[in-house]
């Protein structure tokens, strides 16, 4: 019983960590895309 609870908690924490890292990566990628966007021709 306790083992299942611990495994579930670890799995949930792992998924939450992965989701947070993915969101941070996407945000940083969007920031770099905006920063390195070529200027429009005038």
C-alpha positions in Angstrom: 0.0 0.0 0.0 2.7 2.5 1.0 4.9 1.5 -1.9 2.1 2.2 -4.4 1.5 5.6 -2.7 5.2 6.5 -2.9 5.5 5.4 -6.5 2.4 7.4 -7.5 3.8 10.5 -5.7 7.2 10.1 -7.5 5.5 9.6 -10.9 3.3 12.6 -10.4 6.3 14.7 -9.3 8.3 13.5 -12.3 5.5 14.4 -14.7 5.1 17.8 -13.2 8.8 18.4 -13.4 8.9 17.4 -17.1 5.9 19.6 -18.0 7.5 22.6 -16.2 10.8 22.1 -18.1 8.9 21.7 -21.4 7.1 25.0 -20.8 10.3 26.8 -19.9 11.9 25.5 -23.0 9.1 26.6 -25.2 9.1 30.1 -23.6 12.9 30.4 -24.1 12.6 29.2 -27.7 9.9 31.8 -28.4 12.0 34.5 -26.8 15.0 33.6 -29.0 12.8 33.5 -32.1 11.5 37.0 -31.3 15.0 38.3 -30.5 16.6 36.9 -33.7 13.7 37.7 -36.0 14.9 39.6 -39.0 13.8 43.2 -39.3 11.1 43.8 -41.9 12.1 45.6 -45.1 11.1 49.2 -45.1 
